[in-house]
Structure formats: structure tokens, C-alpha cells
Amino acid sequence: MAGMMETGADATWRIFDAIEIDTAGRRLFVNGSEVPLEPKAFDALLLLVERAGHVCTREELLDAVWGHRHITPSVLSRVITMLRHALGEQGDEPRYLHTVHGIGYRFDAAVRAVARPRARENGDAAAATGVFEMSPAPVDRALVASPPANPPTVDAVLPAPARTSWRSAALVMLPLAALLVFAGWKWWRHAPTQIAAEPQSIAVLPLANASPAVDQQFFSDGLSDNLIDALSRFDGLKVIGRMSSFQFRGGKDDSKTIGAKLGADYLVGGSVQRADETVRISAALTRAADGSTLWAEHYDRPYKDLFALQDEIAQAIATALHARLRSASSAAARSDRPPSGNIEAYDAYLQGLKHSRDQNFPEAAKYMTQAVQLDPGYALAWAYLSGSLSTIATFSNEAAEVAREHMRTARLAADEALRRAPGLGMAHAARAYLEFYNFDSQGALAGCRRAVQLAPDDVTILNGCGYTLAGIGKLAEAIRLRERVLSIEPLYSVNHWEYARLLTASGRLDEATKYLHIAEGLSRMESRRRYPVLFIAIVRGDADAALEIAAQAPGANRDLYMMLATQIGLDRAAADAALAKVLANDAEAGNSWNTRPYHIAQAYALRGDPDRAMEWLARASTHDFLFLLADPLILRFRNDPRLIAFCAKIGLPPPAASEALSLERIRAANSAGNH
């Protein structure tokens, strides 16, 4: 049983065993190292710790942490599992977090409340520079800058009605989340305490490509993806996302280390070999804690029987874990297979998916076109085709007539995906991206809400709609999507970057810095990532840090970064000179990637010059405006009639409708908080 908690006037730390909780800084340390937690998980942990020795009912936790709105008990169970992994305990052998059957959870430990741990009195190991991405889009421009000379067309495989149906079709989705009734929960005050099993977490590591041809990597990755989706259809399993589990491709870490990093109880690994018309798959299920094998099998089957083989492997793994398949309709909704069972169409889809994830959208469009030509009923391929073409049209600087044709074909593909599968989340997401790129905020909002409703655990949709909702100023919804991704993809650095970006625009700078620090630890620091570090320093008003970051930038970006950094310093001559240098470069280079008018508009915004800021904003590329409503610098002028008219002209909501804060409001809020 837990001991009584000590108290103190400024006791903001909670300590038990080798675990320290900084309640003010919202940080968890285990054995001296910080362990990242998503915000809701930290709130739940703090509530349980503060009530050590007492049972917290599920209702109390849902009310206190989530406000009990639109939250199912499975979300709470998932958070408890996350906390157990963070604290280093197993669900079947809990040390601190105990499940009280039918009631809730009890935290047991002798907790001390102190002002500050002795080991941290002379320094805080968690302080770090953050990274903030204000990139106009999550796209590698080099890969989409040169689309095919003859853009892929789908007109040849579209049925006649589909060619014109998009002109009259309306996408009006009611963004209503179902209110869940927690009926059947019984309050057994005198029931015996029992330990209930939490959902088991499992990670599918990338299956090794054992084929003689190196170019078959797409096939082994595709089968790994399929296994992730297939296992997600079983109750009682929490499946870690591919962006996290695939980081261990060919790695040297042992199962215990991988399990700890991913928060996974079990690991699936193996190899795939494809030779002519035969596919050979070796797969094994191991317990992460000790590496023991729970199940292993080798399969040698005709390639034409691939789909049946995939189902057999997934079922075998689920059976070993005593998991049960959900409804057939739920399973079908997550399937990535063509409805006709055309294996060639599936092969083309897997190749297109590989290129899409590599952000090589022209190649992705080519293979997705092949997939729908082989199977016109392949709604998922239609959806990916739409997304690839609309991305090319928006971000690749192609000729206007080519971009219009790409966008027209993208709309036809999205319409066809929705016609073929009205309940497919990815089809609604593809339509949402189209509307977003065309500045139809209401259409984008409706499409994303419907997509998330249909596929609440699809990271591709959550990620894409996270960008979309941020772009139309719906930061609260975008933040919730990012937090959902955090629970599925604990090691996905891009999501940490974007989550920090949203926290910054919401004025939550300390939290943003924390997640930027985590993101830096998860990914190799690329040169282009120095801009996010610079941006958060600028928002904080830390001129010294901003100048130091700018001075370290690579040559191609240094002038641009110095232009922005000097605007918040006291040396006005240096600020004027840095701006003049970039203006001269812009005149010479002609609006290149490194001297974009949008950044110059930001510099004038920092100078408090709305006239010049609006002048340069009008010169910027259209895709720069997609995220204008999440930019604290430009939103300094949110009440300026010229910015309001500009947003109305291009189709954006009024700046005042954005939930993002202006630079002044962010600094004022953080200054008040610090005092």
C-alpha cells in the first residue's frame, strides 16, 4: 500500500523509487532520463500519483483528463498501457498501476513531494533548443519538381458518368461525433480487487527482403504494412505504427531494447522472398522482454494465393495472443486489397504506395494509375492517385495548364474513390486535400472530419488532416489529431515537429520546446530543420539564440536566417543590412526557394511594417498561403483590413477566425506565465 505523501510549500516534484515527476514542467524522469509522455497521459499519471493508495474510477479519470467528451474507455486503457511502459512495468506484473476490476485504477507507491530533487538543483538536463517548422508543406520539393512529360491520365478507365459527376456532387459531411454511453459499468464498492488485462501492444518490424532483386523492397514493406493493418482489426491488440517500427530495419538492438523504445510487449519479424510465381515468408512472434519465441512458421505458397496467406499469418499471430477479430465490416474497411482480388493491381498499388511514402509523387501517380487500370473498382488506389496528383499540382512549380490538368484529374479520381467506396476514410481525406489546396475551407473541414470519423487510427489520414486543419486555423482539432498520432507512432519525429509547431502557434512555448527536443533526439538534424529552431527563438524574442542559430545555418540559408534573426535584436543597422542583402538576392535570383517573398513578408511583420508585409505577401507563391492562418508573425495584422480582404480574395477564412495566436499575444501570455 502507498505511504502518505509528504507536503511542502513549493513542492512541485513527486518522487518514488527511481522515478521523478516535475509537475510544473510536466516532465517524467525514470532512472535520470526523461521519458516523453503525451499530454493526456501525463495528466492521468499526475492524478493517479496525487491520489496514491486510493482507487480512481474510470469516470473520475475520464472527467478529469478528457472532460468525458467523445472519449471511449479504450482510450483510457491505451493511456494506462502507455504509462506502464513509461514506468518500466509489465501489464501482467504491475508494480505501481493496478487495475481494480469493474471500477478503475489504483496507484501504489510511497510518494514524496519535494521542491526539487538534489540531483537537479545545479542544472536541468531537460533544457534544450527546440525546432519549429514553418515550411509551407510536408513535401520534398526536389522530388516533385519534375513531373512526367506526359502526366498520367485516368480518363480512359473512368466510366462516362464519373467524368461529369464531380461538377454536381456535393461533399456535405456532418461533423458529429457520436456521444458514447458508458452503460454497463457497475460500481461494485465491495467487489474483490482483481487485475484486468490491458490491450497487448505489438510492433511489426519491417520484414527483410530476401529476394534476389533489390527492387522487391516495396513488396516486403507492403506485406509488413498489410500485417500491421490486419492485426489492427483484432480486439485486445494495440499495434504500433509503421513509421516507428520501421526505424528498426536491419538494426542491431535486441528485442528488449526495441520493445522499450516502441512501448511494445511483442514483436513480429521475419523475411519475404519472391521468386517467379512463388512467395516464401518466414515469420516469428517474440516476447519483447526476454526474446522468447511464442510462435514461428515458414510458408511457401503460390503468389496467386498471397491474400489468403496474409490472412493466415495474421490469424496465427492473433491466436497466439488470444485476440479476437472484430466485425467483418470493420476488417473490410481497413483492407488495402483490390475488391476484385487482382494480384497485379495490388502489386502496382504497393509500388505506388512506396513512392508516395518517399514523396516521389509523379512515380506514385504512375503506379496508382496502373492499379486502377487493372482494377477500376480499386477505391483506395483512386484515393492515393488523387492525393498524388493534387500534391504535384500544388507544389511542383509546373506550367499552369499542366497543373490545372493534374488538379482536374485528381478531382475525378477522388470522386471515383467516393463513388466506389463511400465509407472509405482515405477517399474522404483525398477530397479534403483537394478542397484545402483550392482554398475551400469548409469542404476541407467536412472531408477531414468524415475521414477521421471513418478511420480514427489511420496515421496517414491523421497526419494529412493535421496539416489541413492547421492550415484553416482549426488548431485545437489539429492538436488532437497530433496527440492521437503520438499514441500510435511514438518515434515518428515529423509528428513531434508538427505538434510543437501547433503548440507554439497556440502560445504553449514550454510544451513546444519539450517536443522539439524529443524530435531532435529522434531524427538526424538536417540543414533545413534549422529554420524551426530559429523560429521558436524568434517567437520567444530570444535575439541571442536566434542570431547564434542563424550564424550556424548552411550557406544557402544563412542570409535568409540572418534577415529574420536580426529583426528582433537591438542593432537596427544590422537588421536593415541583412534585409537589404536578401532583397538584393531576391531581385537577382527571381523568387527562388531560398529567397521567398513570404519570408520577406515575415521579416517586415517582425519590423511592424504592415504596408511592406502586405506588399511582399501578395508576391508570394499560392502554396505559401496554405498555412498563413497558423503563422503568428503574419497574424500580427489579423485585424488589418488589407489582410482580411486578401484572405477573402484567395478563399481563406477571416484571420480573426483562426485559433492561432499573434506574436504579441504569445509573448504576453508567456511573460505573464513566467512572472
C-alpha positions in Angstrom: 0.0 0.0 0.0 1.2 3.5 -0.7 2.6 5.6 2.0 1.4 9.1 2.9 2.6 11.9 0.6 4.8 14.5 2.2 4.0 18.1 1.6 5.9 21.4 1.2 5.1 25.0 0.3 6.9 24.8 -3.1 6.8 21.0 -3.5 6.4 20.7 -7.3 8.2 17.4 -7.8 6.9 13.9 -6.9 9.5 11.2 -6.3 9.2 7.5 -5.7 11.9 4.9 -6.2 14.0 5.9 -9.3 11.1 8.0 -10.7 10.8 11.8 -10.6 7.8 13.8 -11.8 8.2 17.5 -12.5 4.6 18.7 -12.1 5.4 22.3 -13.0 7.4 21.4 -16.1 5.2 18.4 -17.0 8.1 16.0 -17.3 8.7 12.4 -16.3 12.2 11.1 -15.4 13.0 7.4 -15.0 16.5 6.5 -13.8 17.6 10.0 -14.5 16.4 10.1 -18.1 13.4 12.0 -19.4 10.7 9.8 -20.8 8.3 11.5 -23.2 4.6 11.4 -22.5 1.7 12.8 -24.5 -0.2 15.5 -22.5 -3.2 13.4 -21.6 -1.1 10.5 -20.4 0.9 13.0 -18.1 -2.4 14.3 -16.7 -3.7 10.8 -16.0 -0.4 9.9 -14.3 -0.4 13.0 -12.1 -4.0 12.4 -11.0 -3.2 8.8 -10.0 0.0 9.8 -8.2 -1.7 12.6 -6.3 -4.2 10.0 -5.1 -1.7 7.3 -4.3 -3.3 4.4 -2.4 -6.8 5.3 -3.5 -8.9 4.0 -6.3 -9.6 6.4 -9.2 -12.7 5.3 -11.0 -12.8 5.3 -14.8 -15.4 8.0 -14.7 -13.2 10.2 -12.5 -10.2 9.8 -14.9 -12.3 10.5 -18.0 -13.9 13.5 -16.4 -10.7 15.0 -15.0 -8.4 14.4 -18.0 -10.7 14.5 -21.0 -13.8 16.2 -19.8 -15.6 12.9 -20.6 -16.5 14.2 -24.1 -16.4 11.8 -27.1 -13.9 9.5 -25.3 -14.3 5.8 -25.2 -12.9 3.6 -22.3 -10.4 2.1 -24.8 -8.6 5.5 -24.9 -8.1 5.4 -21.2 -6.9 1.8 -21.4 -4.4 2.8 -24.0 -3.1 5.6 -21.8 -2.7 3.3 -18.9 -0.7 0.9 -21.0 1.5 3.8 -22.2 2.1 4.8 -18.5 3.0 1.2 -17.6 5.6 1.1 -20.3 6.9 4.5 -19.3 7.3 3.4 -15.7 9.0 0.2 -16.8 6.4 -2.3 -15.7 4.5 -5.1 -17.5 0.7 -5.3 -17.6 0.7 -8.8 -16.1 3.0 -7.8 -13.3 2.2 -4.3 -12.3 4.2 -2.6 -9.6 2.6 0.8 -9.4 -0.5 0.9 -11.6 -3.1 -1.7 -10.6 -6.4 -2.3 -12.3 -9.3 -2.7 -10.0 -11.8 -4.8 -11.9 -15.1 -3.1 -12.7 -14.0 0.2 -11.0 -10.8 1.8 -12.2 -7.2 2.0 -11.3 -5.1 2.4 -8.1 -1.5 3.8 -7.9 0.6 2.2 -5.2 3.9 3.8 -4.1 5.4 5.8 -1.3 5.4 9.2 -3.0 7.4 12.2 -1.7 6.7 15.8 -2.6 9.8 17.9 -2.7 10.7 21.4 -4.0 13.4 20.0 -6.3 15.5 16.7 -6.5 19.0 17.2 -5.3 20.4 15.9 -8.5 18.7 18.7 -10.4 19.5 21.6 -8.1 22.5 22.6 -10.2 21.1 22.1 -13.6 18.2 20.9 -15.6 19.0 18.1 -18.0 15.9 18.7 -20.0 16.7 22.2 -21.2 17.3 22.1 -24.9 16.9 24.1 -28.1 13.7 23.5 -29.9 12.8 23.1 -33.5 9.9 24.7 -35.2 8.8 24.0 -38.8 7.1 26.8 -40.7 7.5 25.0 -44.0 4.6 25.6 -46.4 4.1 21.9 -46.9 5.3 18.4 -45.8 6.8 17.8 -49.3 10.3 17.3 -50.6 10.2 19.8 -53.5 13.1 18.2 -55.3 11.1 15.1 -55.8 8.1 16.8 -57.3 9.8 19.5 -59.2 10.0 17.5 -62.4 6.6 15.7 -63.1 6.4 13.3 -66.1 6.3 15.0 -69.5 3.0 13.2 -70.1 1.1 13.3 -66.9 -0.9 10.1 -66.1 -4.5 10.3 -67.0 -7.4 8.3 -65.7 -10.0 9.3 -68.3 -9.5 6.1 -70.2 -10.7 4.0 -67.3 -13.4 6.3 -65.8 -16.9 5.3 -66.6 -18.8 8.0 -68.5 -21.0 9.3 -65.6 -17.9 9.9 -63.5 -16.4 12.4 -65.9 -19.1 14.9 -65.1 -20.4 13.8 -61.8 -17.9 15.9 -59.9 -19.4 19.1 -61.1 -22.7 18.5 -59.4 -21.6 16.3 -56.5 -21.7 17.9 -53.1 -19.5 16.9 -50.2 -21.5 17.9 -47.2 -20.5 15.9 -44.2 -22.0 16.5 -40.7 -19.0 16.7 -38.3 -20.9 15.0 -35.5 -19.0 12.7 -33.1 -21.2 10.0 -31.6 -21.9 10.5 -27.9 -20.9 7.3 -26.3 -23.0 6.0 -23.4 -20.9 4.2 -20.8 -23.7 1.9 -19.8 -23.0 -1.3 -18.1 -20.2 0.0 -15.8 -21.1 -1.2 -12.4 -20.0 0.4 -9.2 -19.0 -2.6 -7.0 -17.9 -1.0 -3.8 -17.4 -4.3 -2.1 -16.3 -6.4 -5.1 -12.9 -8.2 -4.7 -10.0 -6.5 -6.3 -8.8 -8.2 -9.5 -6.2 -7.4 -12.1 -7.8 -7.0 -15.6 -5.8 -7.5 -18.7 -4.9 -4.4 -20.7 -4.7 -4.4 -24.5 -1.4 -6.1 -25.6 0.9 -3.9 -27.6 2.6 -5.3 -30.6 5.0 -4.0 -33.2 5.6 -5.4 -36.7 9.2 -4.9 -37.6 9.9 -4.5 -41.4 10.1 -7.9 -43.0 13.5 -8.4 -44.5 13.7 -8.6 -48.3 15.3 -11.9 -49.1 14.5 -11.8 -52.8 17.5 -11.8 -55.2 16.2 -8.5 -56.7 16.8 -5.4 -54.5 13.9 -3.6 -56.2 11.5 -6.0 -54.4 11.8 -4.0 -51.2 8.5 -2.4 -51.9 6.9 -5.9 -51.8 8.3 -6.9 -48.4 7.4 -3.4 -47.0 4.0 -3.8 -48.4 3.4 -7.1 -46.7 4.7 -5.6 -43.4 2.1 -2.8 -43.8 -0.6 -5.2 -44.6 0.2 -7.2 -41.4 0.1 -4.0 -39.4 -3.4 -3.3 -40.8 -4.6 -6.8 -40.4 -3.5 -7.0 -36.7 -5.3 -3.7 -36.1 -8.6 -5.5 -36.8 -8.3 -7.6 -33.7 -9.7 -6.6 -30.3 -7.2 -6.6 -27.5 -4.2 -5.6 -29.6 -2.6 -2.1 -29.7 -0.5 -2.1 -32.9 2.4 0.3 -33.1 2.6 2.3 -36.4 5.0 1.7 -39.2 6.8 5.0 -39.0 8.1 3.9 -35.6 8.6 0.2 -36.0 10.3 0.6 -39.4 13.1 2.6 -37.8 14.5 -0.8 -36.6 15.1 -2.1 -40.1 18.3 -4.0 -40.1 19.1 -2.7 -36.6 21.3 -4.3 -34.0 19.1 -3.6 -31.0 17.9 -6.6 -29.0 14.2 -7.3 -28.5 14.1 -5.8 -25.0 15.6 -2.5 -26.2 13.2 -2.4 -29.2 10.2 -3.2 -27.1 11.2 -0.5 -24.6 11.6 2.2 -27.3 8.4 1.3 -29.0 6.3 0.5 -25.9 5.6 -2.9 -27.3 5.0 -6.2 -25.4 5.5 -8.3 -28.5 7.4 -8.1 -31.8 6.8 -9.7 -35.2 9.7 -10.2 -37.5 10.8 -12.3 -40.5 11.6 -12.3 -44.1 10.0 -12.4 -47.5 11.3 -13.9 -50.7 9.5 -13.6 -54.0 10.7 -15.8 -56.9 8.8 -16.0 -60.1 5.3 -17.2 -59.1 6.2 -18.3 -55.6 6.3 -16.3 -52.4 8.2 -17.6 -49.3 7.5 -16.0 -45.9 9.2 -16.7 -42.6 7.6 -15.0 -39.6 8.0 -15.2 -35.8 6.3 -13.7 -32.8 8.6 -13.0 -29.8 8.1 -11.6 -26.4 10.0 -8.3 -26.2 11.0 -8.6 -22.6 13.1 -11.7 -23.0 13.2 -12.5 -26.7 11.4 -15.8 -26.3 9.6 -17.1 -29.3 5.8 -17.6 -28.9 5.1 -18.7 -32.5 7.1 -19.2 -35.7 6.2 -20.5 -39.1 7.6 -20.8 -42.7 5.3 -20.5 -45.7 5.9 -21.5 -49.3 2.9 -20.6 -51.4 1.9 -19.7 -55.0 1.9 -15.9 -55.4 -1.7 -16.0 -56.6 -2.6 -17.2 -53.0 -1.0 -14.2 -51.4 -4.1 -12.7 -49.9 -5.1 -15.9 -48.2 -1.6 -16.3 -46.9 -1.7 -12.8 -45.4 -4.9 -13.6 -43.6 -3.5 -16.9 -42.3 -0.4 -15.3 -40.9 -2.4 -12.5 -39.1 -4.8 -15.0 -37.7 -2.0 -17.2 -36.4 -0.4 -14.3 -34.6 -3.7 -13.1 -33.1 -4.5 -16.7 -32.0 -1.1 -16.9 -30.2 -2.1 -13.7 -28.3 -5.7 -14.8 -27.8 -7.1 -11.8 -29.7 -10.4 -11.9 -31.5 -11.3 -10.5 -34.9 -13.7 -7.5 -35.0 -16.7 -7.4 -37.3 -16.3 -8.3 -40.9 -17.3 -4.7 -41.9 -14.5 -3.3 -39.7 -12.0 -5.6 -41.2 -13.1 -4.8 -44.8 -12.8 -1.0 -44.1 -9.1 -1.4 -43.3 -8.2 -3.7 -46.2 -5.7 -2.4 -48.8 -6.6 -5.1 -51.4 -8.4 -4.6 -54.6 -12.1 -5.8 -54.4 -11.6 -8.0 -57.4 -8.6 -9.8 -55.9 -6.5 -8.7 -58.9 -2.9 -9.5 -57.7 -1.3 -7.4 -60.4 -3.4 -4.4 -59.4 -2.2 -5.0 -55.8 1.4 -5.2 -56.9 1.1 -1.8 -58.7 -0.6 -0.3 -55.6 2.3 -1.4 -53.4 4.8 0.2 -55.7 2.8 3.4 -55.8 2.5 3.4 -52.0 6.2 3.0 -51.7 6.8 6.1 -53.9 4.1 8.0 -52.1 5.8 7.5 -48.8 9.1 8.5 -50.4 7.3 11.7 -51.5 8.1 10.9 -55.2 4.5 11.8 -56.2 5.0 11.5 -60.0 6.0 7.9 -59.7 3.3 7.3 -57.1 0.7 8.6 -59.6 2.1 6.4 -62.4 1.7 3.2 -60.4 -1.6 4.1 -58.9 -2.9 4.8 -62.4 -1.7 1.3 -63.4 -3.6 -0.1 -60.4 -6.9 1.5 -61.3 -6.5 0.5 -64.9 -6.1 -3.1 -63.8 -9.0 -2.9 -61.4 -11.3 0.2 -61.9 -13.1 -0.7 -58.6 -9.9 -0.2 -56.5 -11.1 2.8 -54.4 -8.0 3.0 -52.2 -5.8 3.3 -55.3 -8.1 6.0 -56.7 -7.8 7.9 -53.4 -3.9 7.8 -53.5 -3.9 8.7 -57.1 -6.0 11.8 -56.3 -3.7 12.8 -53.4 -0.5 12.3 -55.6 -1.8 14.4 -58.5 -3.2 17.2 -56.3 0.1 17.5 -54.4 2.0 17.7 -57.7 -0.3 20.4 -59.0 0.1 22.4 -55.8 3.8 22.2 -55.0 5.8 21.4 -58.2 6.0 24.8 -60.0 4.8 23.2 -63.2 3.1 25.2 -66.1 -0.3 26.5 -65.2 -2.1 24.4 -67.8 -0.4 21.2 -66.7 -1.2 22.0 -63.0 -4.9 22.5 -64.0 -5.0 19.2 -65.7 -3.4 17.4 -62.8 -6.0 19.0 -60.5 -8.9 18.2 -62.8 -7.8 14.5 -62.9 -7.2 14.5 -59.1 -10.8 15.6 -58.6 -12.1 12.9 -60.9 -10.1 10.3 -59.0 -11.4 11.5 -55.7 -15.0 11.4 -57.0 -14.4 7.9 -58.3 -13.0 6.7 -54.9 -16.0 8.1 -53.1 -18.4 6.6 -55.6 -16.7 3.2 -55.3 -16.4 3.2 -51.5 -18.4 5.9 -49.7 -17.2 4.6 -46.4 -13.5 4.7 -47.2 -11.7 7.2 -44.9 -8.9 7.7 -47.4 -11.3 8.7 -50.1 -12.8 11.5 -47.9 -9.2 12.6 -47.0 -8.2 12.8 -50.7 -11.3 15.0 -51.3 -10.4 17.1 -48.2 -6.8 17.7 -49.5 -8.2 18.8 -52.9 -10.5 21.3 -51.2 -7.7 22.6 -49.0 -5.3 23.1 -51.9 -8.1 25.0 -53.7 -8.9 27.1 -50.5 -12.3 25.7 -49.9 -12.0 25.6 -46.1 -15.5 24.3 -45.4 -15.1 21.4 -47.8 -11.7 20.6 -46.4 -13.0 20.7 -42.8 -16.0 18.4 -43.6 -13.8 16.0 -45.6 -11.3 15.6 -42.8 -13.8 15.3 -40.1 -15.5 12.5 -42.0 -12.2 10.8 -42.8 -11.1 10.8 -39.2 -14.5 9.5 -38.1 -14.2 6.6 -40.5 -10.6 5.8 -39.9 -9.6 7.2 -36.4 -6.4 5.1 -36.2 -5.1 5.7 -39.7 -1.9 7.7 -39.3 -1.7 8.7 -42.9 -5.2 10.4 -42.5 -4.4 11.8 -39.1 -1.2 13.3 -40.4 -2.6 14.8 -43.6 -5.7 16.2 -41.8 -3.5 17.5 -39.1 -1.8 19.7 -41.7 -5.2 20.6 -43.3 -6.9 21.6 -40.1 -3.9 23.7 -39.0 -4.0 25.5 -42.4 -7.6 26.6 -42.0 -7.0 27.8 -38.4 -8.6 24.9 -36.5 -5.6 24.4 -34.2 -7.5 22.6 -31.4 -8.7 19.9 -33.7 -5.3 19.6 -35.3 -3.6 19.3 -31.9 -6.0 16.5 -31.0 -5.1 14.6 -34.2 -1.4 15.1 -33.5 -1.8 13.7 -30.0 -3.6 10.7 -31.4 -0.6 10.1 -33.7 1.7 10.4 -30.7 0.0 7.4 -29.1 0.3 5.3 -32.3 3.7 6.5 -33.5 5.9 7.2 -30.5 9.0 7.5 -32.6 7.7 9.5 -35.6 9.8 12.6 -35.5 7.8 14.6 -38.1 4.7 14.4 -35.9 6.7 15.7 -32.9 7.9 18.6 -35.1 4.4 19.4 -36.3 2.9 19.0 -32.8 5.4 21.5 -31.5 4.5 23.9 -34.3 0.9 23.8 -33.3 1.8 24.2 -29.6 3.9 27.3 -30.5 1.1 28.9 -32.5 -1.2 28.3 -29.5 1.2 30.0 -27.2 2.3 26.9 -25.3 6.1 27.5 -25.8 7.4 25.4 -22.9 5.5 22.4 -24.1 6.6 23.1 -27.7 10.2 23.2 -26.7 9.9 19.9 -24.9 8.5 18.2 -28.0 11.1 19.8 -30.3 13.8 18.5 -28.0 12.3 15.0 -28.3 12.0 15.3 -32.1 15.7 16.3 -32.3 16.6 13.2 -30.4 14.6 11.0 -32.8 15.9 12.3 -36.1 19.1 13.3 -37.7 19.3 17.1 -37.8 19.0 18.1 -41.4 20.1 21.6 -42.5 16.6 22.6 -43.4 15.4 21.8 -39.9 17.5 24.7 -38.6 14.6 27.0 -39.6 12.3 25.6 -36.9 14.9 26.1 -34.3 15.3 29.7 -35.4 11.5 30.3 -35.5 10.9 29.3 -31.9 13.7 31.6 -30.8 12.2 34.4 -32.7 8.7 33.8 -31.2 10.3 33.8 -27.7 12.1 37.1 -28.5 15.5 35.5 -27.8 17.7 37.5 -30.1 21.0 36.0 -28.9 19.8 32.4 -29.6 18.3 33.4 -32.9 21.5 35.0 -34.1 23.6 32.0 -33.0 21.3 29.6 -34.9 21.3 31.8 -38.0 25.1 32.1 -38.0 25.4 28.3 -38.0 23.0 27.8 -40.9 24.3 26.4 -44.2 25.4 28.9 -46.8 22.3 28.6 -48.9 20.1 29.7 -46.0 22.4 31.8 -43.9 21.4 35.2 -45.4 17.7 34.4 -45.1 18.0 33.3 -41.5 20.1 36.3 -40.5 17.5 38.5 -42.1 14.8 37.1 -39.7 17.0 36.8 -36.7 18.3 40.4 -36.8 14.8 41.9 -36.8 14.2 41.1 -33.1 17.6 42.4 -32.0 18.6 45.9 -30.9 21.1 46.6 -33.7 18.8 48.2 -36.3 21.7 48.9 -38.7 22.4 45.1 -38.8 18.7 44.4 -39.3 18.5 46.8 -42.2 21.6 45.5 -43.8 20.5 41.8 -43.5 17.1 42.7 -45.1 18.7 44.7 -47.9 21.0 41.8 -48.7 18.1 39.3 -49.1 16.2 41.9 -51.1 19.1 42.2 -53.5 19.5 38.4 -53.7 15.7 38.1 -54.4 16.0 40.6 -57.3 18.9 38.6 -58.7 17.6 35.1 -58.1 14.0 35.7 -59.1 12.0 34.2 -56.2 14.0 31.1 -55.5 13.3 28.6 -52.7 15.9 30.4 -50.5 14.7 33.9 -51.1 10.9 33.5 -51.0 8.8 36.6 -50.8 6.8 35.0 -47.9 9.9 35.1 -45.7 10.5 38.7 -46.6 6.8 39.4 -45.6 7.6 37.8 -42.3 10.6 40.0 -41.8 8.5 43.1 -42.4 6.0 41.7 -40.0 8.7 41.4 -37.3 9.6 45.1 -38.1 5.9 46.1 -37.5 5.6 47.3 -41.1 2.2 46.2 -42.4 2.5 48.1 -45.7 5.6 46.2 -46.8 4.5 43.0 -45.3 1.3 43.0 -47.3 3.2 44.1 -50.5 5.5 41.0 -50.2 2.8 38.7 -49.2 1.0 39.5 -52.4 4.1 38.4 -54.3 4.4 35.0 -52.6 3.5 31.7 -54.2 0.0 30.4 -53.7 1.1 27.3 -51.7 2.7 29.7 -49.1 -0.8 30.9 -48.2 -2.0 27.4 -47.2 -0.5 27.9 -43.7 -0.9 31.6 -43.3 -3.6 31.3 -40.7 -1.2 29.3 -38.4 1.6 31.9 -38.7 2.0 34.1 -35.5 4.1 36.6 -37.4 1.6 37.4 -40.2 -1.3 37.2 -37.7 0.1 40.4 -36.1 -2.0 42.1 -38.7 -5.1 39.9 -38.3 -7.4 42.9 -37.9 -5.8 44.9 -40.8 -8.5 45.4 -43.5 -5.9 44.6 -46.2 -5.1 41.1 -44.7 -8.8 40.4 -44.2 -9.5 41.3 -47.9 -6.5 39.3 -49.0 -7.7 36.2 -47.2 -11.2 36.6 -48.6 -9.9 37.0 -52.1 -7.9 33.8 -52.1 -10.6 31.8 -50.2 -9.2 31.6 -46.7 -11.4 32.2 -43.6 -11.1 35.6 -41.9 -7.8 35.9 -40.0 -9.8 36.6 -36.8 -11.4 33.1 -37.1 -8.0 31.4 -36.7 -7.3 29.8 -33.3 -3.6 30.6 -33.7 -2.3 33.5 -31.6 -0.4 36.5 -32.9 3.2 37.1 -31.8 2.2 39.8 -29.3 -0.3 37.5 -27.6 2.1 34.6 -27.4 4.8 36.7 -25.8 2.4 38.4 -23.4 0.9 35.1 -22.3 4.4 33.6 -21.7 5.6 36.7 -20.0 2.7 36.6 -17.6 3.2 32.9 -17.0 6.9 33.4 -16.2 6.1 36.1 -13.7 
